[in-house]
């Protein structure tokens, strides 16, 4: 009885398969990098857009949205706020007094018809699924409250990219971008990232 010829892959065939696999993996990784870069750019643009909303309101009313007592600073100051802090109460209304509520600035922007009436968690959500929140806080240790946009739950690599785009360098404690951790403002120039994908938060000084 004749034995069947058992022919395996040649080295050339194996090399071709490995090259094809490498090309596919490279394309997948490159695609992921392009998507991540696009999300960083969109987050940066949305952040600047939120700043523009605040100044549009300021041009009309001589104060920032959320500054209910008209003392020059937004009423809320809680660095631990996040996207889930929004409950749409108040919504679509102007303030008549101070209100340290994360919803208040967005409610005033809605009342002024600067943004459409939208669930605030949707309106303030950034591409990495965290949120933008208007507040005021002393971030430079000089006891002067500054108006800020808190950006929470964002990957470290994205925060560093935005820091570089706005401040010209990666510095977590200086410039318009300042890292916050657990409700505390960073005093270290090094971002406190365990990995580049670790979620961090920062504030953006708008005035």
C-alpha positions as a LaTeX table, in Angstrom:
\begin{tabular}{lrrr}
\hline
Residue & $x$ (\AA) & $y$ (\AA) & $z$ (\AA) \\
\hline
Unk1 & 0.00 & 0.00 & 0.00 \\
Unk2 & 1.36 & 3.38 & $-1.05$ \\
Unk3 & 1.91 & 6.03 & 1.62 \\
Unk4 & 0.39 & 9.44 & 0.93 \\
Unk5 & 2.83 & 12.26 & 0.57 \\
Unk6 & 2.56 & 14.48 & 3.67 \\
Unk7 & 3.77 & 17.91 & 2.69 \\
Unk8 & 4.01 & 20.69 & 5.30 \\
Unk9 & 4.43 & 24.43 & 4.83 \\
Unk10 & 7.66 & 25.55 & 3.29 \\
Unk11 & 9.75 & 28.25 & 4.94 \\
Unk12 & 8.72 & 30.66 & 2.20 \\
Unk13 & 5.04 & 30.02 & 2.82 \\
Unk14 & 5.48 & 30.46 & 6.57 \\
Unk15 & 7.37 & 33.70 & 5.99 \\
Unk16 & 4.55 & 35.01 & 3.78 \\
Unk17 & 1.95 & 34.14 & 6.43 \\
Unk18 & 3.99 & 35.88 & 9.14 \\
Unk19 & 4.38 & 38.97 & 6.96 \\
Unk20 & 0.63 & 39.10 & 6.33 \\
Unk21 & $-0.10$ & 38.72 & 10.07 \\
Unk22 & 2.39 & 41.51 & 10.79 \\
Unk23 & 0.72 & 43.79 & 8.27 \\
Unk24 & $-2.73$ & 43.12 & 9.77 \\
Unk25 & $-1.50$ & 43.74 & 13.33 \\
Unk26 & 0.26 & 46.91 & 12.22 \\
Unk27 & $-2.92$ & 48.17 & 10.55 \\
Unk28 & $-4.98$ & 47.42 & 13.67 \\
Unk29 & $-2.51$ & 49.19 & 15.97 \\
Unk30 & $-2.21$ & 52.14 & 13.58 \\
Unk31 & $-5.99$ & 52.38 & 13.39 \\
Unk32 & $-6.25$ & 52.42 & 17.18 \\
Unk33 & $-3.60$ & 55.15 & 17.36 \\
Unk34 & $-5.47$ & 57.24 & 14.79 \\
Unk35 & $-8.72$ & 56.84 & 16.73 \\
Unk36 & $-7.03$ & 57.82 & 20.01 \\
Unk37 & $-5.40$ & 60.87 & 18.41 \\
Unk38 & $-8.75$ & 61.92 & 16.97 \\
Unk39 & $-10.39$ & 61.62 & 20.41 \\
Unk40 & $-7.62$ & 63.74 & 21.97 \\
Unk41 & $-8.09$ & 66.47 & 19.34 \\
Unk42 & $-11.85$ & 66.42 & 19.77 \\
Unk43 & $-11.51$ & 66.66 & 23.56 \\
Unk44 & $-9.17$ & 69.64 & 23.15 \\
Unk45 & $-11.60$ & 71.31 & 20.75 \\
Unk46 & $-14.55$ & 70.61 & 23.07 \\
Unk47 & $-12.61$ & 72.06 & 26.01 \\
Unk48 & $-11.95$ & 75.26 & 24.09 \\
Unk49 & $-15.57$ & 75.22 & 23.00 \\
Unk50 & $-16.70$ & 75.14 & 26.64 \\
Unk51 & $-14.42$ & 78.09 & 27.33 \\
Unk52 & $-15.99$ & 79.94 & 24.39 \\
Unk53 & $-19.46$ & 79.27 & 25.82 \\
Unk54 & $-18.42$ & 80.84 & 29.12 \\
Unk55 & $-17.08$ & 83.96 & 27.42 \\
Unk56 & $-20.13$ & 84.25 & 25.16 \\
Unk57 & $-22.27$ & 84.34 & 28.29 \\
Unk58 & $-19.85$ & 86.81 & 29.89 \\
Unk59 & $-20.10$ & 89.14 & 26.88 \\
Unk60 & $-23.89$ & 89.21 & 27.20 \\
Unk61 & $-24.31$ & 89.41 & 30.97 \\
Unk62 & $-21.03$ & 90.69 & 32.39 \\
Unk63 & $-20.44$ & 87.55 & 34.46 \\
Unk64 & $-19.64$ & 83.89 & 33.95 \\
Unk65 & $-22.41$ & 81.26 & 33.90 \\
Unk66 & $-22.82$ & 79.86 & 37.39 \\
Unk67 & $-21.75$ & 83.10 & 39.10 \\
Unk68 & $-25.14$ & 83.63 & 40.73 \\
Unk69 & $-24.03$ & 86.30 & 43.21 \\
Unk70 & $-22.04$ & 88.20 & 40.55 \\
Unk71 & $-18.82$ & 88.29 & 42.55 \\
Unk72 & $-16.61$ & 87.41 & 39.60 \\
Unk73 & $-16.23$ & 83.67 & 40.24 \\
Unk74 & $-18.35$ & 80.63 & 39.50 \\
Unk75 & $-20.05$ & 79.46 & 42.69 \\
Unk76 & $-19.08$ & 75.76 & 42.75 \\
Unk77 & $-15.62$ & 74.69 & 43.93 \\
Unk78 & $-15.77$ & 70.90 & 44.31 \\
Unk79 & $-12.85$ & 69.20 & 42.52 \\
Unk80 & $-14.46$ & 65.81 & 43.25 \\
Unk81 & $-17.42$ & 66.48 & 40.96 \\
Unk82 & $-17.76$ & 64.20 & 37.95 \\
Unk83 & $-20.20$ & 63.54 & 35.14 \\
Unk84 & $-22.59$ & 61.71 & 37.48 \\
Unk85 & $-22.84$ & 64.86 & 39.63 \\
Unk86 & $-25.20$ & 66.34 & 37.03 \\
Unk87 & $-28.89$ & 65.76 & 37.77 \\
Unk88 & $-30.44$ & 68.48 & 35.55 \\
Unk89 & $-31.66$ & 70.42 & 38.56 \\
Unk90 & $-31.69$ & 73.29 & 37.90 \\
Unk91 & $-32.19$ & 73.29 & 34.16 \\
Unk92 & $-32.94$ & 76.09 & 31.70 \\
Unk93 & $-33.05$ & 78.83 & 34.30 \\
Unk94 & $-31.09$ & 81.91 & 35.36 \\
Unk95 & $-29.66$ & 82.13 & 38.87 \\
Unk96 & $-30.91$ & 84.76 & 41.28 \\
Unk97 & $-28.32$ & 84.01 & 43.99 \\
Unk98 & $-25.23$ & 81.90 & 44.59 \\
Unk99 & $-25.72$ & 78.21 & 43.86 \\
Unk100 & $-22.83$ & 75.78 & 44.29 \\
Unk101 & $-24.49$ & 73.26 & 41.99 \\
Unk102 & $-22.64$ & 71.71 & 39.04 \\
Unk103 & $-25.81$ & 72.04 & 36.93 \\
Unk104 & $-26.12$ & 75.81 & 37.48 \\
Unk105 & $-23.68$ & 77.03 & 34.78 \\
Unk106 & $-25.21$ & 74.76 & 32.13 \\
Unk107 & $-28.71$ & 75.79 & 33.19 \\
Unk108 & $-27.79$ & 79.45 & 32.63 \\
Unk109 & $-26.25$ & 78.67 & 29.24 \\
Unk110 & $-29.55$ & 76.98 & 28.31 \\
Unk111 & $-31.62$ & 79.88 & 29.63 \\
Unk112 & $-29.55$ & 82.29 & 27.55 \\
Unk113 & $-30.13$ & 80.09 & 24.47 \\
Unk114 & $-26.38$ & 79.68 & 24.03 \\
Unk115 & $-26.77$ & 75.90 & 24.14 \\
Unk116 & $-29.91$ & 73.84 & 23.53 \\
Unk117 & $-31.77$ & 72.37 & 26.49 \\
Unk118 & $-30.06$ & 69.00 & 26.74 \\
Unk119 & $-29.47$ & 66.46 & 29.52 \\
Unk120 & $-26.39$ & 67.88 & 31.21 \\
Unk121 & $-24.56$ & 64.56 & 31.31 \\
Unk122 & $-24.87$ & 64.48 & 27.52 \\
Unk123 & $-24.00$ & 68.14 & 27.04 \\
Unk124 & $-20.88$ & 67.98 & 29.23 \\
Unk125 & $-19.58$ & 64.55 & 28.16 \\
Unk126 & $-16.16$ & 64.42 & 26.50 \\
Unk127 & $-15.00$ & 61.73 & 24.01 \\
Unk128 & $-13.36$ & 59.63 & 26.74 \\
Unk129 & $-16.71$ & 59.41 & 28.60 \\
Unk130 & $-15.76$ & 61.73 & 31.45 \\
Unk131 & $-17.12$ & 65.24 & 31.85 \\
Unk132 & $-16.45$ & 68.97 & 31.67 \\
Unk133 & $-17.55$ & 70.91 & 34.76 \\
Unk134 & $-17.42$ & 74.67 & 35.42 \\
Unk135 & $-16.22$ & 75.68 & 38.89 \\
Unk136 & $-13.85$ & 78.06 & 40.68 \\
Unk137 & $-10.95$ & 77.27 & 42.95 \\
Unk138 & $-7.62$ & 78.60 & 44.18 \\
Unk139 & $-5.13$ & 76.54 & 42.16 \\
Unk140 & $-2.02$ & 78.69 & 42.53 \\
Unk141 & $-1.90$ & 78.88 & 46.32 \\
Unk142 & $-2.48$ & 82.62 & 46.36 \\
Unk143 & $-5.98$ & 82.49 & 47.92 \\
Unk144 & $-7.46$ & 83.93 & 44.73 \\
Unk145 & $-10.26$ & 81.82 & 43.29 \\
Unk146 & $-9.94$ & 81.31 & 39.56 \\
Unk147 & $-12.65$ & 80.24 & 37.12 \\
Unk148 & $-11.95$ & 76.76 & 35.81 \\
Unk149 & $-13.18$ & 73.90 & 33.70 \\
Unk150 & $-12.63$ & 70.56 & 35.42 \\
Unk151 & $-11.89$ & 67.72 & 32.99 \\
Unk152 & $-12.35$ & 64.40 & 34.74 \\
Unk153 & $-11.80$ & 60.74 & 33.81 \\
Unk154 & $-9.39$ & 61.22 & 30.94 \\
Unk155 & $-6.46$ & 58.92 & 30.03 \\
Unk156 & $-3.07$ & 60.22 & 31.07 \\
Unk157 & $-1.68$ & 60.24 & 27.52 \\
Unk158 & $-4.60$ & 62.44 & 26.44 \\
Unk159 & $-4.11$ & 64.81 & 29.39 \\
Unk160 & $-0.42$ & 65.16 & 28.55 \\
Unk161 & $-1.20$ & 65.84 & 24.88 \\
Unk162 & $-3.69$ & 68.56 & 25.83 \\
Unk163 & $-1.22$ & 70.00 & 28.36 \\
Unk164 & 1.41 & 70.23 & 25.61 \\
Unk165 & $-1.03$ & 71.73 & 23.10 \\
Unk166 & $-2.15$ & 74.46 & 25.51 \\
Unk167 & 0.92 & 75.13 & 27.67 \\
Unk168 & 3.69 & 74.09 & 25.30 \\
Unk169 & 5.12 & 71.43 & 27.61 \\
Unk170 & 4.18 & 68.52 & 29.86 \\
Unk171 & 3.96 & 70.11 & 33.32 \\
Unk172 & 1.21 & 69.01 & 35.69 \\
Unk173 & 1.52 & 71.93 & 38.10 \\
Unk174 & 2.11 & 75.02 & 35.96 \\
Unk175 & 0.34 & 76.83 & 33.16 \\
Unk176 & $-3.37$ & 76.78 & 32.32 \\
Unk177 & $-3.59$ & 72.99 & 32.72 \\
Unk178 & $-3.09$ & 71.74 & 36.29 \\
Unk179 & $-3.62$ & 68.17 & 37.48 \\
Unk180 & $-5.91$ & 67.47 & 40.42 \\
Unk181 & $-5.99$ & 64.29 & 42.48 \\
Unk182 & $-8.69$ & 63.40 & 44.97 \\
Unk183 & $-9.85$ & 67.00 & 45.22 \\
Unk184 & $-6.31$ & 68.32 & 45.69 \\
Unk185 & $-4.39$ & 70.52 & 43.27 \\
Unk186 & $-1.06$ & 69.04 & 42.16 \\
Unk187 & 2.18 & 70.73 & 43.17 \\
Unk188 & 4.37 & 68.32 & 41.20 \\
Unk189 & 5.31 & 69.01 & 37.62 \\
Unk190 & 5.16 & 65.26 & 36.90 \\
Unk191 & 1.78 & 63.76 & 36.08 \\
Unk192 & 0.77 & 61.11 & 38.63 \\
Unk193 & 0.08 & 58.35 & 36.10 \\
Unk194 & 0.62 & 54.69 & 36.92 \\
Unk195 & 0.27 & 53.96 & 33.19 \\
Unk196 & $-0.42$ & 56.11 & 30.13 \\
Unk197 & $-3.96$ & 54.70 & 30.02 \\
Unk198 & $-4.65$ & 55.45 & 33.70 \\
Unk199 & $-7.50$ & 57.93 & 34.20 \\
Unk200 & $-6.55$ & 61.33 & 35.60 \\
Unk201 & $-8.22$ & 64.72 & 35.97 \\
Unk202 & $-7.15$ & 68.30 & 35.53 \\
Unk203 & $-8.45$ & 71.84 & 35.59 \\
Unk204 & $-8.19$ & 74.37 & 32.80 \\
Unk205 & $-7.94$ & 77.99 & 33.97 \\
Unk206 & $-10.26$ & 80.17 & 31.91 \\
Unk207 & $-9.44$ & 83.55 & 33.47 \\
\hline
\end{tabular}
